[in-house]
Amino acid sequence: MAANFNFYLSQQVGINTTTLDVIDLAERCELLTDVLMDCINPAESAALCHHLNAHLDALKENLEKTLSPDRIEQLSVNSPSDFPESHWLADSDDLCDYCQVITQILLCHSLPLKTAHTLTGLLARLVNTLVDDLRTPRFLREQSV
């Protein structure tokens, strides 16, 4: 079983980013961390981390890409006073880096169980913060005169 499992971990995880934007990718990361939080099987945890790491890589690579007009509309507000107050000191790029580092640490498989569980919880919070940051309105709608 271990040989088969290691084979799957050595395979590249392909993510088609042509139909996914950074918010879609971040939401997938959030889903993967939610599943990871409840996972007790080390082999399944490693596979989840492997997929999470691939999604975080794709997210990082696409952070600077232009969003679709529909997504921009979702992230738009009518007035500057409608922009929510930021409660986090890091930007999306930094948050993605933090998530990648923790995921890579979890992939090392040499952590005590309690440490791995604590890091998984931290990872989940960071991914949730990243998703919230990416979903935060950041565009101002043009007002018709």
C-alpha positions in Angstrom: 0.0 0.0 0.0 2.8 2.5 0.8 4.4 2.0 -2.5 1.2 2.7 -4.3 0.6 5.7 -2.1 4.1 7.1 -2.7 3.5 6.7 -6.4 0.4 8.9 -6.3 2.3 11.5 -4.2 5.0 11.7 -6.8 2.6 12.4 -9.5 1.9 16.0 -10.6 -1.5 17.4 -9.7 -2.9 19.1 -12.8 -5.2 22.1 -12.2 -6.9 23.7 -15.2 -6.8 27.3 -14.4 -8.5 28.4 -17.6 -11.9 28.3 -16.0 -10.9 29.0 -12.4 -10.0 32.4 -11.0 -8.1 33.1 -7.8 -11.3 33.1 -5.7 -12.3 29.7 -7.1 -8.8 28.3 -6.4 -8.9 29.8 -2.9 -12.3 28.2 -2.2 -10.9 24.8 -3.3 -8.1 25.4 -0.9 -10.6 26.1 1.8 -12.5 22.9 1.0 -9.3 20.9 1.1 -8.3 22.3 4.5 -11.7 21.7 5.9 -11.4 18.0 4.9 -7.8 17.9 6.2 -9.0 19.2 9.6 -11.1 16.1 10.0 -8.7 13.6 8.5 -7.1 11.1 10.8 -5.5 8.8 8.2 -1.8 9.9 7.6 -1.9 8.7 4.0 -5.1 10.6 3.3 -3.7 13.7 5.0 -0.6 13.6 2.9 -2.6 13.3 -0.3 -4.8 16.2 0.8 -1.7 18.3 1.5 -0.2 17.3 -1.8 -3.4 18.5 -3.6 -3.6 21.6 -1.4 0.0 22.5 -2.2 -0.8 22.2 -5.9 -3.8 24.5 -5.6 -1.8 27.0 -3.5 0.8 27.0 -6.3 -1.8 27.7 -8.9 -3.4 30.4 -6.7 0.0 32.1 -6.2 0.7 32.0 -10.0 -2.7 33.6 -10.8 -2.9 36.3 -8.1 -1.9 39.0 -10.6 -4.3 37.9 -13.4 -7.2 40.1 -14.4 -10.5 39.0 -13.0 -13.5 38.4 -15.2 -16.1 41.2 -15.6 -18.6 39.2 -13.6 -16.2 38.6 -10.8 -15.2 42.3 -10.8 -18.9 43.2 -10.4 -19.2 40.8 -7.5 -16.3 42.5 -5.8 -17.6 46.1 -6.5 -19.3 48.6 -4.2 -21.1 51.8 -4.9 -19.2 54.1 -2.5 -15.7 54.1 -1.0 -17.4 54.0 2.4 -18.7 50.6 1.5 -15.2 49.1 1.5 -14.8 46.9 4.6 -12.1 47.6 7.1 -9.1 45.4 6.8 -8.3 43.3 9.9 -5.3 41.5 8.6 -1.7 42.8 8.2 -0.8 40.6 5.3 -1.9 40.7 1.7 -3.1 37.8 -0.4 0.4 37.1 -1.7 1.8 36.8 1.8 -1.1 34.7 3.1 -0.6 32.3 0.2 3.1 32.1 1.0 2.3 31.3 4.7 -0.2 28.6 3.7 2.3 27.0 1.3 5.0 26.9 3.9 2.7 25.2 6.5 1.5 22.8 3.9 5.0 21.8 3.0 5.9 21.4 6.6 2.9 19.1 7.0 4.1 17.1 4.0 7.4 16.3 5.8 5.6 13.6 7.9 8.0 14.0 10.8 5.9 16.0 13.2 4.4 14.9 16.4 0.7 14.3 16.1 -0.3 17.3 18.3 2.0 19.6 16.4 0.6 18.5 13.1 -2.9 19.0 14.3 -2.1 22.5 15.6 -0.4 23.4 12.3 -3.4 22.1 10.4 -5.7 24.3 12.5 -3.4 27.3 11.8 -3.4 26.4 8.1 -7.2 26.3 8.0 -7.4 29.7 9.7 -4.9 31.2 7.2 -6.7 29.7 4.2 -10.1 31.0 5.6 -8.5 34.5 6.0 -7.1 34.3 2.5 -10.5 33.4 1.0 -12.1 36.2 3.0 -9.5 38.6 1.7 -10.0 37.6 -1.9 -13.8 37.9 -1.6 -13.6 41.3 -0.1 -14.9 44.1 -2.3 -12.1 46.0 -3.9 -13.6 47.8 -6.9 -15.7 50.9 -7.1 -18.6 50.9 -9.5 -18.7 53.7 -12.0 -21.6 56.0 -11.3 -23.7 57.1 -14.2 -24.1 60.9 -14.5 
